[in-house]
Amino acid sequence: MSERPSAGVRFVVTRVPEAPSNALIYRGFAHTPSADWPVEVRLDDTAKGSATVEGDLGDSERAALASAALRLVRAAAKGERPPRKIVRWRDLA
């Protein structure tokens, strides 16, 4: 199976084990039909957080990917044992 979807975006992020104890950090990629974009999501102990997407993207594309990544990690990391790896497809339309 290819990492690159035919539509939408496939997020593949892994928890950074050396993150501070009051934070969760996930790094990986947002795979779109045309390119792969490095992603980092940081959540603090109140589940607030931020997401960054690197690369030559327009502001609206970057914001859409970052927002989707942050929502995805927030939802997946609820509970006492956040997952080590998150792999999910999302439709950004």
Buried (B, 14 or more C-beta within 10 A) or exposed (E): EEEBBEEBBBBBBBBBEEBEEEEBBBBBBBBBEEEBBEBBBBBEEEEEBEBBBEEEBEEEBBEBBBEBBBEBBBEBBEEEEBBEEBEBEBEEE
